[in-house]
Amino acid sequence: MKILLKKVHAYFYRYSVAAFFIILWPFLYYFSQKPERYPTMNAFRRIWGILSSTISGIFYSFEYEQAIDWSRAYIICPNHTSNLDISAMSIMVKNNYCFIGKEELLNNFVTRLSFQTVDIPVNRNSKMSSFRAFKTAAERLQQGMTLVIFPEGKIPDDFPPKLHEFKNGPFRLAIEHKVPIIPVTQLNNWEVLWDTGLERGSRPGLCKIHVHKPIETAHLTVADADALRDEVFAIINHKFESYANR
């Protein structure tokens, strides 16, 4: 009975995401048509994330190690355990931003519009696609946009989840463009809704997100990319495992 109720909740959340997308679609579409309108589109994406979560009884709590200066561009690197991670990051980031994500999202009803416009699709099995994606990402950084990149590249299959190996791309990009990295540990999103929620369901709850202090990269060279990757992995993994073992 419990798993049945959790699956009903997961479908309710999915339909709430779709419903609010349809309601907000005229605004999202209009503001997606020109890059200078992207900040307003992102404001509506935050509203979308808040509304679709709140109606499902899902809320987000952000703990900051230090105040973030949102007048700067960053590369945000969160761990990835849940579809809720997208809404969490959309709500957290307060400046103009975009996601880099798998190109399959171009085929998804609610993500197609953003990945045809502000967000950057990538086929990680194609070197050419990855090159084009990171070239576009570099252009966005130069325009002052913040990038949200899940360095694991996907939601891993483990349950309970554990942190998986990070890709190098975000860290090379940060160093090449002298942009700070912000590690983010999404502590318990998976307890509220793991992966898509279709297998284990979901429930109302409070998602706790720990925002670590930015790591400056201006003094680093590309040769330091692996060390930066390992540093960010260690920071997120320590916090994630500490919470899991509390």
Summary of the structure (lengths in Angstrom):
residues: 246
radius of gyration: 17.3
end to end distance: 28.6
largest distance: 56.0
contacts: 775
relative contact order: 0.17
helix: 49%
strand: 17%
